[in-house]
Each structure stands twice: as structure tokens, then as C-alpha cells.
Amino acid sequence: MKKQVLLAGLLLAFGIGAVQAADVVAGKAKANACAACHGMDGNSPAPMFPKLAGQHASYIEKQLKDFKSQTRIDPTMNAMVGALSDEDIADISAYFASQKTTIEVADVEKITLGEKLYRGGNPDSGLAACQSCHGPTGTGNEPAGFPSLSGQHVTYLEKALNDFKSEIRTNDVSEMMRNTAGKMTLKEIKAVSSYISGLH
């Protein structure tokens, strides 16, 4: 019995039998298929596609698994991830998370309203401040499952918020983003999206 306990302790100490960590190098090779839309380093060249660089690995992994299970619907992404294994998804997620995101420039005319909403929400409509989940600099909260938003394309941010508002997108935990975006006007969505794109 003592030998079994000792062996178990050694296995844990040296990580033998533990879940294999994601492989960033393998992830880079596997991410080749993602490059056309998201950029080889995760900084997408087209504003309608999200930047993945610097995003939390666990968040990317959740989105890819949601696309695979069709909990999140997008015909292109549903097809792209269909053949990926859990290991592939973990490796790709780890690779993009290891990259550095680029920062956009916010529209000067939208900064005042965008910052007001991001920092303090809108008490009149019951809109909570974005920073309460996504942090003062937009880096999110990985343990809580809140993504990094800093530097994301304005076009993609607007689309995401509008999709949550119209409930086209429904893979948010506890309907948090649907409830949030549902309280926002289109003007507020445009302003806060612009502000976030330059936030860092």
C-alpha cells in the first residue's frame, strides 16, 4: 500500500499521467488554415473577422467547441472546425493566445460616449459598465470566462454586440451578453465598439 501511495505521489510530482499541455508549436502549424481570415499571427487583416491574437486560450477553445457543436452558428466556422480534435482546438487556441494583438485607433467623435459607457454604463437603462467584466484596459478575466476586447476591430465588435442584441448569437453564459446588448441603442453600440478598439 505504501508503495502505491509513493508511486502515485511520484507520478503527480513529475506530471506523468497528467493531462498533456497544449502545444503552441503544433498550434502554429495547425493555424495555417485560419490565416486567410484571422491572420497568421491572429491579427486579422479584414475588420469583419475577429482578432485572436492575445485572446485567452480558454475563450478561444470554448468558441471553437461551440462552433463544432453548432451551439454557435456560422456556416464558415462550423465547417472549418468540424474535423478538429480536442487536441487540435487546444493547440490552436494556445498558439493564438501566445501572440500579441495590435491596437486600433478609436474615432475621436465617439470617445466621450464610448468611455462613459465602458467605464460607467448607463444608469438610465440599467446598462452595467463593460469594465466590470472586461477590466479597465479591456483584457478581460480568463478564470471567469470574460474575453479580452482590447484592440479588437470596430466592425467585429459592432457585429458581435448586434448579434447578441438580436439574439442571433446565443452562446453567452447565463445570457449575460444578450441582456447587456439588449439594453444598448445602436448609437451606444457604435460608440463603445470604437472606444474598445483603441483601449489598452
N, C-alpha and C positions, 0 to 999 in steps of 0.2 A: 504494500500500500504506500509506504514511504517513497519507494522508487517511482511509483506512478505520479505521486504529487510532485516530486522533484523533476521528473521529465516534463510534466505539464508546465511547471514554472519556467524551465529552460526554453520550452517551445514559445511561451509567451514573451520571454525576455529577448529572444533573438528573432521574434516575428515570424517564426515558422508556423505555418498553418493559418496565419492571419490573412485577411483579405488583401489581395495584391493591390498595391497603389497604382493609380492611373499613370500611364507612360506618356510624358509630354513629347518625347521624340517621335514615338509611334503616332501620337496625335497629330503632329505636324504633317506627316506623310498622309494620314487619313483625311486631313483637312483640305487636301488638294481639290477635292470635289466641291468644297464650299467656297473656294476662292473667287469664282466668277461673280458671285453676288456679294459675298461678305469680305472679300479681300484676303490675300494670303496671310496677312498679319491680323486679320479680324477687323480692320478699319475699312468698312465697305465703301467702294468708290461711288455708289449710287445712293442718294439720300432716302430712297424708299425702302432700302434694306438696312436692318439694324447693324450697328457696330457690335461685335462680340468681343473685341479686344478689351482685356481688363475686367470683363464681366465675371461675377462669381461662378466658379465651376459648377457648384450645386444648382444654381439657377439655370445655366445653360443646359445642364443634364436634365433637369425637370422639363424644360421646354421641348427638348428633343424627344424625350419619352412621351410627352403629351402629344406631340405630332405623330409619333409612331402608333400610339393607341387611338389616335384621332379624337382625343379629348380637346385638342386644339386643331382647328381646321384651317388648312391652307393647302390647296392641291399640289403645289410645287414641293413644299416642305414635307407633306405627307408621303409623297413619292420618294423624295430624296432619302429619308431616314428609314424607309420600310425594311431595308435589308441590313441595317446596322445592328450589331450585337450590343449588349450592355457594356462590354469591354470597349468597343469602338466608341460608343457615346461618351464613356468616362474619359477615354484618351483625348478625343477631340475637344471635350469641354475643358480638360486640364490645359491643353495647348493654348486655346484662345484666352483662357483666364491668365496665362503667363505673359501675354502680350500687353503692350502699353497703348491705351486709347488716345486718339488725338482729340483736341478740344475745338469746338466750333466757335463762332462769334455771334453773340446774341444781337438781335435787332434793337437798336437804341430806343426806338419808339415804343417797344414792348417791355423794356426792362423794368420800369416802375411798377406796372401792374403785375408782371411776372414774378418779381421779387416779393411783392406784397402777398401774393397767393402762396408762393413756395414757403415763405417764412411764417406767415400768419394765417393762411387760409382765408375763408370768407365767413365771418360770424353770422352774417345775414342769411346765408343759405345753409349754414351748418357744415360748410366745407372745411375739413381739417387741413392743417398745414402739411405740405408734402414732406418737409424736412423731418416731421415726427417719425416717419418710417424710412425715408431715403437719406437722412442725415444732412447736416449743414452744407456739406460740399458735394452732395449727390452720390456718395459712394455706397449707399445702401447699408444693409445689415444682413450678412450672409447667414448667420445662425437662425435668424427669423424668416429667412427666405425672401427678403426685400432686395430687389436688384439695384445695381449701380445704374445711375442715369446720366452721370456727368459726361458731357461731350457728345451725347447721342444726337443723331440727325434730327432736326426740327420736323421734317416731313414724316419720319418714322414715329416720333413721339406723338404728333398730332393724330396719326392713323391709329396708334395703339389706344390713345385716350378716347377717340371717337368710336373705336370698335368696342371698348368696354362700355361706353355710354349707351350705344345702341344694342349692346349685349350680343353682338356678332361673336365676340370673344368671351368665353365663359370659364377659362381655366384658372382664374384667380382664386386664391384660398379664401374661403368664407365670404366670397363676393365682395371683398374689400375694395377692389378697383372699380367694379361695377357701381357700387354705392358711391364711391368718390367721384368718378367721372360723371355719374348721373346728376350730380349737383352742379356741374360746371356748365357755363354757357360756352358757345363756340368761340367767343372773344377771349374768354378766360383760358380755354384750351390752347389757343394760338399763342397767347402771352406767356403762359407758364412753360410751354414747349420751347419757345425761343429762349427764355431765361435759362432753362436747364441745359440747353445745348452749349452754352458758354460757361457753365458752372464747373468749378474745380477747386 
